[in-house]
Amino acid sequence: RTNSPPNPTTQYMMIIHHPFGELKKVSTLSDQDTSGMCRRASTCHETSDYCYTCDTADGSDGAPVSYFALTNEWYGRVFALNHAGGCPNSGVKMSLVAGAAGSNLPSCS
C-alpha cells in the first residue's frame, strides 16, 4: 500500500536511521522548521521525491521516512526512503519504489 505525503501543517514525521554507521537513532527534530519538529518542506527539487526538514547525516540513505503524531501515536506508514541530505533532505516516494519492484513484492492479504 502506498501513502500520500503528510500534510505539512498537521503531520509530523520521523526517520529511523544509523547516521555515520553508529547505533540506531530516531530523528524527529529539525533545526530548519520553526516548530522544531521534522515536517515536509514546502518545496522540493525533484518530482520523484518528498522533501522534509529532518536532521540526518551520512549513513542515513535508505532509511524509512514515516508518519508519527505529537501524541506519539505511531502511524507506521512509510512514505519515502531517505536518499539525499541537505536543506531540505529528500526521499524517493514509496509509490515509485513499489512500482519499480512490481511483482517482486509479496502480496499482502
Secondary structure, 3 states (H helix, E strand, C coil): CCCCCCCCCCCEEEEEECHHHCCCEEECECCCCCCCECCECCCCCCCCEEEECCCCCCCCCCCEEEEECCCCCEEEEEEEEEEECCCCEEEEEHHHHHHHHHHHCCCCC
